[in-house]
């Protein structure tokens, strides 16, 4: 696929890295010549220096021959104009724009083909807010992702000594769970190396383990690896920017929230926008301020400023002063990998979190969902199976009959998503849930219209997975 990416910032670079590794023809446009040179040395891409909204620059980037335009500069206006020019002047088939301002995001009419012609709007702040909110729901987790409309949940946790399964082979998990509960250990990362788990694999203390189960069963499966953590009730947020404000708005109804913002004017704006949260004007790296605000009584500290170093310092300080759990937003992947698991419990790369929805749009075949795992090291795909035994390589076949792709395997299947079922949650009242979740044991047969959850330990095998689920021409 011929792809032109506008903007060489963190999001643009992450998108380029993901797509260039899949043999796409990538050209990147930016006004920062040094940044382009840096990325060209690291990635197999072409670069064009200039203003991404100018038709002449777009022409130089070969947009007239492009299949897809991805406009992810820091400017909403530039992204919108570029999409409009790409559509009206160069007839680019598909156009994606990164947007921040609610005025643009909330208006379908403005994004329609006759106006700015944006096929898909990427809103990183919204995606990151939802991601953090899910981590608050699962305070013991490192990563929480959902598939098939929330029917299936994938949770990354750190295995600790004392967990029922730690020190034991995975096959013993079945004996610990009630007959009606099923789950799957989808992957294990040990000392930064990926392990494809088998029944004989022994879980070790400190392993980063990805568990997959139906939503109503995931907490029971998680207890196999570590003790449950008390629900989050008290949250302190460092940074009242776009993300900090969105997260505070999302949490204020269910948690006691405090926001620390260094800019007084911004702090006043945030205070006016929030209904019940307490907003403080100050520096989140101020030890005295944290002590005054009882940081040692907080269940969760979120460092969400725009500065990596400030986030690392604030989160590390909060942890040292007694906060139960700390999370830091860190743009530089090297920093995130360095600090997570040390003084900082969770390090989030905003670019890696936000590009999953973009990759869903870009992927070939009927890919319903893409999640980036471990800051881009792996991916989990939700692929819809189509066809029949004659036209498809997967439909009508048992899981153990499918062609093997080294580094990729099916973890679960969601069937009958158009139907609802009553499910219970740990003895609580039942609620309606879409679809029926099947953990992908070897005897499970894939049926047409199944939503298949595929775990890719190596992103390089994604193309092979897409090809496996493709349907023969005569099916159409």
C-alpha positions as CSV (number, residue, x, y, z in Angstrom):
1,X,0.0,0.0,0.0
2,X,1.2,3.5,-0.9
3,X,0.8,5.7,2.3
4,X,1.7,9.4,2.9
5,X,2.1,10.4,6.5
6,X,1.9,14.1,7.4
7,X,3.7,14.9,10.7
8,X,6.9,13.3,12.1
9,X,6.0,13.7,15.8
10,X,5.5,10.8,18.2
11,X,2.2,9.6,16.6
12,X,3.5,9.9,13.1
13,X,6.7,8.1,13.9
14,X,4.9,5.3,15.6
15,X,2.5,4.9,12.7
16,X,5.4,4.9,10.2
17,X,7.3,2.3,12.3
18,X,4.2,0.0,12.4
19,X,3.3,0.3,8.8
20,X,6.8,0.3,7.3
21,X,7.6,-3.1,8.9
22,X,4.7,-4.6,6.9
23,X,6.3,-3.7,3.5
24,X,4.1,-0.6,2.8
25,X,5.6,2.2,0.7
26,X,5.8,5.1,3.2
27,X,6.5,8.8,2.5
28,X,6.6,11.2,5.5
29,X,6.2,15.0,5.3
30,X,7.2,17.4,8.0
31,X,8.7,20.9,8.3
32,X,11.5,19.7,10.7
33,X,14.3,18.6,8.4
34,X,16.4,17.2,11.3
35,X,13.5,15.0,12.6
36,X,12.9,13.6,9.1
37,X,16.6,12.8,8.7
38,X,16.5,11.0,12.1
39,X,13.5,8.9,11.1
40,X,14.8,8.1,7.6
41,X,18.0,6.7,9.2
42,X,15.9,4.4,11.4
43,X,13.0,3.4,9.1
44,X,12.6,2.3,5.5
45,X,10.7,5.4,4.4
46,X,11.0,8.4,2.1
47,X,10.8,11.9,3.4
48,X,9.7,15.3,2.0
49,X,10.5,18.6,3.8
50,X,7.8,21.2,3.8
51,X,4.3,22.4,4.9
52,X,2.0,19.5,4.9
53,X,-1.0,21.6,3.9
54,X,0.6,23.0,0.7
55,X,-0.5,21.2,-2.6
56,X,3.0,21.5,-4.0
57,X,4.5,19.7,-1.0
58,X,1.8,17.0,-1.2
59,X,2.5,16.6,-4.9
60,X,6.2,16.2,-4.1
61,X,5.3,13.4,-1.6
62,X,3.5,11.5,-4.4
63,X,0.1,11.9,-2.9
64,X,-1.5,11.7,-6.4
65,X,-0.5,8.0,-6.4
66,X,-1.3,7.3,-2.7
67,X,-3.8,4.8,-1.4
68,X,-4.0,6.5,2.0
69,X,-3.2,9.9,3.6
70,X,-2.6,10.0,7.4
71,X,-2.5,13.6,8.6
72,X,-1.2,13.6,12.2
73,X,0.6,16.9,12.6
74,X,0.2,19.0,15.8
75,X,-2.3,21.3,14.0
76,X,-5.9,20.4,13.5
77,X,-6.2,23.1,10.8
78,X,-3.2,21.6,8.8
79,X,-4.6,18.1,9.1
80,X,-8.1,19.2,7.9
81,X,-6.8,21.3,5.0
82,X,-4.5,18.4,3.9
83,X,-7.4,16.0,3.8
84,X,-9.5,18.4,1.8
85,X,-6.7,19.0,-0.7
86,X,-5.9,15.3,-1.0
87,X,-9.6,14.6,-1.7
88,X,-10.5,17.5,-4.0
89,X,-7.2,17.9,-5.9
90,X,-5.5,14.5,-5.8
91,X,-8.4,12.2,-5.4
92,X,-6.8,10.1,-2.6
93,X,-9.2,7.2,-1.8
94,X,-8.8,7.2,2.1
95,X,-7.9,10.1,4.5
96,X,-7.3,10.0,8.2
97,X,-6.9,13.2,10.4
98,X,-5.7,13.6,13.9
99,X,-8.0,16.1,15.7
100,X,-8.0,17.7,19.1
101,X,-10.6,20.4,19.1
102,X,-14.1,19.3,20.1
103,X,-15.6,21.7,17.6
104,X,-14.1,19.6,14.8
105,X,-14.4,16.1,16.4
106,X,-18.1,16.5,17.3
107,X,-19.2,17.7,13.9
108,X,-19.9,14.9,11.3
109,X,-21.0,17.6,8.8
110,X,-17.6,19.4,8.9
111,X,-15.8,16.1,8.2
112,X,-18.1,15.0,5.4
113,X,-16.8,14.5,1.9
114,X,-18.2,17.8,0.6
115,X,-16.4,19.7,3.4
116,X,-13.1,18.6,4.9
117,X,-13.4,15.0,3.6
118,X,-12.1,13.1,6.6
119,X,-12.9,9.4,6.5
120,X,-11.6,8.7,10.0
121,X,-10.8,11.1,12.9
122,X,-8.1,10.0,15.3
123,X,-8.5,11.7,18.8
124,X,-5.5,10.5,20.9
125,X,-6.6,12.3,24.0
126,X,-10.0,10.4,24.0
127,X,-8.3,7.1,23.4
128,X,-5.8,7.6,26.2
129,X,-8.5,8.7,28.6
130,X,-10.5,5.5,28.0
131,X,-7.4,3.5,28.3
132,X,-6.5,5.0,31.7
133,X,-10.1,4.6,32.9
134,X,-10.0,0.9,32.2
135,X,-6.7,0.7,34.3
136,X,-8.6,2.3,37.2
137,X,-11.2,-0.5,36.9
138,X,-8.4,-3.1,37.1
139,X,-5.9,-1.5,39.5
140,X,-3.7,-4.6,39.5
141,X,-3.3,-4.6,35.7
142,X,-0.5,-3.2,33.5
143,X,-2.7,-3.1,30.4
144,X,-6.4,-3.7,29.8
145,X,-7.9,-4.1,26.3
146,X,-11.3,-5.2,25.1
147,X,-12.6,-6.9,22.0
148,X,-16.0,-7.7,20.4
149,X,-17.8,-4.8,22.0
150,X,-16.4,-5.6,25.4
151,X,-17.3,-9.3,25.4
152,X,-13.7,-10.3,25.7
153,X,-11.0,-8.7,27.9
154,X,-7.3,-9.0,27.6
155,X,-5.3,-8.0,30.7
156,X,-1.6,-7.8,31.3
157,X,-0.5,-8.4,34.9
158,X,2.8,-8.9,36.7
159,X,2.9,-12.4,38.3
160,X,3.9,-12.3,42.0
161,X,5.0,-15.0,44.4
162,X,2.0,-16.2,46.2
163,X,-0.3,-16.4,43.2
164,X,-2.0,-19.7,42.8
165,X,-0.4,-20.4,39.4
166,X,3.1,-18.9,40.1
167,X,5.7,-21.7,40.1
168,X,3.3,-24.1,38.5
169,X,2.6,-25.2,34.9
170,X,-0.2,-23.4,33.1
171,X,-2.2,-26.6,32.6
172,X,-3.0,-26.5,36.4
173,X,-5.1,-23.3,36.0
174,X,-8.0,-25.4,34.7
175,X,-8.2,-27.3,38.0
176,X,-8.4,-24.0,40.0
177,X,-11.3,-22.5,38.1
178,X,-15.0,-23.4,38.4
179,X,-16.4,-25.5,35.5
180,X,-18.3,-22.6,34.0
181,X,-15.2,-20.3,33.9
182,X,-12.6,-20.6,31.2
183,X,-9.6,-18.4,30.3
184,X,-6.3,-18.4,28.4
185,X,-2.8,-17.2,29.1
186,X,-2.2,-15.6,25.7
187,X,1.5,-14.7,26.1
188,X,4.3,-14.4,28.7
189,X,7.1,-11.9,28.6
190,X,10.1,-12.9,30.8
191,X,13.1,-10.6,31.0
192,X,11.8,-8.7,27.9
193,X,11.7,-11.9,25.8
194,X,8.4,-13.3,24.5
195,X,7.4,-16.9,25.4
196,X,4.6,-18.8,23.6
197,X,2.9,-20.6,26.5
198,X,2.0,-24.3,26.4
199,X,0.4,-26.4,29.1
200,X,3.8,-27.3,30.4
201,X,5.1,-23.7,30.7
202,X,5.8,-22.7,34.3
203,X,4.9,-19.1,35.3
204,X,7.7,-17.4,37.2
205,X,7.6,-14.6,39.8
206,X,8.0,-11.3,37.8
207,X,6.6,-12.6,34.5
208,X,4.5,-10.2,32.5
209,X,1.5,-12.3,31.7
210,X,-1.4,-11.6,29.3
211,X,-4.7,-13.2,30.3
212,X,-7.7,-13.4,28.1
213,X,-11.3,-14.3,29.2
214,X,-14.9,-13.3,28.8
215,X,-15.5,-10.0,30.6
216,X,-17.5,-11.7,33.4
217,X,-14.7,-14.2,34.0
218,X,-11.6,-12.1,33.8
219,X,-11.3,-11.2,37.5
220,X,-11.5,-14.8,38.5
221,X,-8.8,-15.7,36.0
222,X,-6.6,-12.8,37.2
223,X,-6.7,-14.2,40.8
224,X,-4.7,-17.2,39.5
225,X,-1.6,-15.0,39.2
226,X,-1.8,-12.4,41.9
227,X,-3.9,-11.1,44.9
228,X,-6.8,-8.8,44.2
229,X,-6.3,-5.1,44.9
230,X,-8.8,-2.9,46.6
231,X,-10.8,-0.7,44.2
232,X,-9.4,2.7,43.5
233,X,-11.1,5.4,45.5
234,X,-8.5,8.3,45.8
235,X,-6.7,9.6,42.7
236,X,-4.2,12.4,42.3
237,X,-3.5,13.7,38.8
238,X,-0.4,15.7,37.9
239,X,-1.1,17.9,34.9
240,X,-4.3,19.7,33.9
241,X,-3.8,19.6,30.2
242,X,-6.1,18.0,27.7
243,X,-5.5,14.5,28.9
244,X,-5.4,15.4,32.6
245,X,-8.7,17.2,32.3
246,X,-10.4,14.5,30.3
247,X,-9.2,11.8,32.9
248,X,-10.4,13.9,35.8
249,X,-13.8,14.3,34.1
250,X,-14.1,10.6,33.6
251,X,-13.1,9.7,37.2
252,X,-14.7,12.4,39.3
253,X,-18.1,10.7,39.7
254,X,-16.6,7.5,41.1
255,X,-13.4,8.6,42.8
256,X,-12.1,11.4,45.0
257,X,-9.9,13.3,42.5
258,X,-7.2,15.9,43.1
259,X,-5.5,17.7,40.1
260,X,-2.2,19.5,40.4
261,X,-1.5,22.1,37.6
262,X,1.6,24.3,37.6
263,X,0.0,27.1,35.4
264,X,-2.4,29.1,37.5
265,X,-4.6,30.2,34.7
266,X,-4.9,26.7,33.4
267,X,-5.7,25.5,37.0
268,X,-8.5,28.0,37.2
269,X,-9.9,26.8,33.8
270,X,-9.7,23.2,35.0
271,X,-11.4,24.0,38.3
272,X,-14.3,25.6,36.4
273,X,-14.7,22.6,34.1
274,X,-14.8,20.0,36.9
275,X,-17.8,19.5,39.2
276,X,-16.4,17.7,42.2
277,X,-12.6,17.4,41.8
278,X,-10.2,19.5,43.8
279,X,-7.8,21.5,41.7
280,X,-4.5,22.8,43.1
281,X,-2.1,25.3,41.6
282,X,1.4,24.0,42.1
283,X,4.3,21.7,41.0
284,X,3.7,18.0,41.2
285,X,7.4,17.4,41.9
286,X,7.1,19.6,45.1
287,X,7.6,17.1,47.9
288,X,6.1,19.5,50.5
289,X,2.9,19.9,48.4
290,X,2.5,16.1,47.9
291,X,2.9,15.6,51.6
292,X,0.3,18.3,52.5
293,X,-2.1,16.6,50.1
294,X,-1.6,13.2,51.7
295,X,0.1,11.4,48.8
296,X,0.6,8.4,51.1
297,X,-3.2,8.0,51.3
298,X,-3.7,8.0,47.5
299,X,-4.6,4.7,45.7
300,X,-3.3,6.0,42.4
301,X,-1.1,8.8,41.1
302,X,-1.3,9.7,37.4
303,X,1.5,11.8,36.0
304,X,-0.1,13.3,32.8
305,X,1.8,16.4,32.0
306,X,3.4,17.1,28.6
307,X,6.9,16.6,29.9
308,X,8.4,13.1,30.1
309,X,11.0,14.1,32.7
310,X,8.5,15.8,35.0
311,X,6.2,12.8,34.7
312,X,9.0,10.4,35.7
313,X,10.1,12.6,38.5
314,X,6.6,13.2,39.9
315,X,5.6,9.6,39.7
316,X,8.8,8.3,41.2
317,X,8.5,10.8,44.1
318,X,4.9,9.9,44.7
319,X,5.8,6.2,44.9
320,X,8.7,6.9,47.3
321,X,6.4,9.0,49.5
322,X,3.9,6.1,49.9
323,X,1.4,6.2,47.0
324,X,0.1,2.7,46.4
325,X,0.3,2.7,42.6
326,X,1.7,5.2,40.1
327,X,1.4,5.7,36.4
328,X,3.3,8.0,34.1
329,X,2.6,9.2,30.6
330,X,6.0,8.9,28.7
331,X,6.4,9.8,25.0
332,X,9.9,8.4,24.6
333,X,9.6,4.6,24.3
334,X,13.1,4.1,25.7
335,X,12.2,6.0,28.8
336,X,9.0,4.0,29.3
337,X,10.8,0.7,28.9
338,X,13.5,1.8,31.4
339,X,11.3,2.9,34.2
340,X,8.3,0.5,34.2
341,X,8.6,-2.1,36.8
342,X,11.0,0.0,38.8
343,X,9.8,3.1,40.7
344,X,6.9,3.4,38.3
345,X,4.2,0.7,38.1
346,X,2.9,1.6,34.6
347,X,4.5,3.6,31.9
348,X,2.2,4.6,29.0
349,X,3.4,5.6,25.5
350,X,0.6,7.9,24.2
351,X,1.4,7.2,20.6
352,X,1.3,3.4,21.0
353,X,-2.0,3.6,22.9
354,X,-3.7,5.8,20.3
355,X,-2.5,4.1,17.1
356,X,-4.5,0.9,17.6
357,X,-7.7,2.5,16.3
358,X,-5.8,3.9,13.3
359,X,-4.3,0.5,12.5
360,X,-7.8,-1.0,12.7
361,X,-8.8,1.3,9.8
362,X,-5.6,0.6,7.8
363,X,-5.5,-3.2,8.1
364,X,-6.6,-5.4,5.2
365,X,-9.5,-7.8,5.4
366,X,-12.3,-7.5,7.9
367,X,-10.3,-6.5,10.9
368,X,-12.7,-5.2,13.6
369,X,-10.1,-4.2,16.2
370,X,-6.3,-3.8,16.6
371,X,-4.5,-3.3,19.9
372,X,-0.8,-2.5,20.3
373,X,0.8,-4.4,23.1
374,X,3.9,-3.7,25.2
375,X,4.4,-0.3,23.6
376,X,4.3,-1.7,20.1
377,X,6.3,-5.0,20.5
378,X,3.2,-7.1,19.7
379,X,-0.4,-6.8,18.5
380,X,-3.7,-8.4,19.2
381,X,-6.2,-8.5,16.3
382,X,-9.9,-9.1,16.1
383,X,-10.6,-10.6,12.7
384,X,-14.0,-11.5,11.3
385,X,-14.1,-14.9,9.6
386,X,-16.0,-15.1,6.3
387,X,-16.8,-17.6,3.6
388,X,-17.1,-21.4,3.9
389,X,-14.8,-24.4,3.9
390,X,-14.2,-24.0,0.2
391,X,-13.5,-20.3,0.1
392,X,-11.7,-19.8,3.4
393,X,-8.6,-21.3,5.0
394,X,-10.1,-21.1,8.5
395,X,-13.9,-21.4,8.3
396,X,-15.2,-25.0,9.0
397,X,-11.9,-26.1,10.5
398,X,-10.8,-26.9,14.0
399,X,-8.2,-24.7,15.6
400,X,-5.6,-27.4,15.5
401,X,-6.2,-27.9,11.8
402,X,-5.4,-24.3,10.8
403,X,-2.1,-23.5,9.1
404,X,0.5,-22.5,11.7
405,X,2.1,-19.1,11.7
406,X,5.1,-18.9,13.9
407,X,4.6,-16.1,16.4
408,X,0.8,-15.9,16.0
409,X,-2.0,-18.0,17.4
410,X,-5.8,-17.8,18.0
411,X,-6.7,-17.0,21.7
412,X,-10.5,-16.8,21.6
413,X,-13.6,-16.7,19.4
414,X,-16.7,-14.6,19.9
415,X,-19.8,-16.1,18.2
416,X,-23.4,-14.7,17.7
417,X,-22.5,-11.1,18.4
418,X,-25.9,-10.1,17.2
419,X,-27.5,-11.9,20.1
420,X,-27.5,-11.0,23.8
421,X,-27.1,-13.3,26.8
422,X,-27.6,-12.9,30.6
423,X,-24.3,-13.0,32.5
424,X,-23.5,-12.7,36.2
425,X,-20.5,-10.9,37.7
426,X,-19.2,-12.5,40.9
427,X,-22.6,-13.1,42.4
428,X,-24.0,-9.7,41.4
429,X,-27.1,-9.0,39.4
430,X,-27.1,-10.3,35.9
431,X,-26.6,-8.0,32.9
432,X,-27.0,-8.3,29.1
433,X,-23.8,-9.2,27.2
434,X,-23.4,-9.5,23.4
435,X,-22.1,-12.8,21.9
436,X,-20.8,-16.1,23.2
437,X,-17.1,-16.3,24.1
438,X,-15.2,-19.5,23.3
439,X,-11.6,-19.9,24.5
440,X,-9.7,-21.3,21.4
441,X,-9.0,-24.9,22.5
442,X,-7.7,-27.2,19.8
443,X,-11.1,-28.8,19.1
444,X,-13.1,-25.5,18.6
445,X,-14.3,-25.1,15.0
446,X,-14.3,-21.7,13.4
447,X,-17.6,-20.6,11.9
448,X,-18.4,-17.9,9.4
449,X,-19.0,-14.5,11.0
450,X,-17.0,-15.5,14.1
451,X,-14.9,-12.7,15.6
452,X,-11.5,-14.3,16.1
453,X,-9.0,-12.9,18.5
454,X,-5.4,-13.5,17.2
455,X,-2.3,-12.7,19.3
456,X,0.8,-11.7,17.3
457,X,4.0,-11.9,19.3
458,X,5.8,-10.4,16.4
459,X,4.2,-7.6,14.3
460,X,6.0,-9.0,11.2
461,X,3.5,-11.9,11.0
462,X,0.4,-9.6,10.9
463,X,0.4,-9.7,7.0
464,X,0.4,-13.5,7.2
465,X,-2.6,-13.5,9.6
466,X,-4.5,-11.1,7.2
467,X,-3.8,-13.4,4.3
468,X,-4.9,-16.5,6.3
469,X,-8.3,-14.9,6.9
470,X,-8.7,-13.6,3.3
471,X,-11.6,-15.2,1.3
472,X,-11.2,-16.7,-2.2
473,X,-12.3,-14.6,-5.1
474,X,-15.2,-16.8,-6.1
475,X,-16.8,-16.3,-2.7
476,X,-17.9,-12.9,-4.0
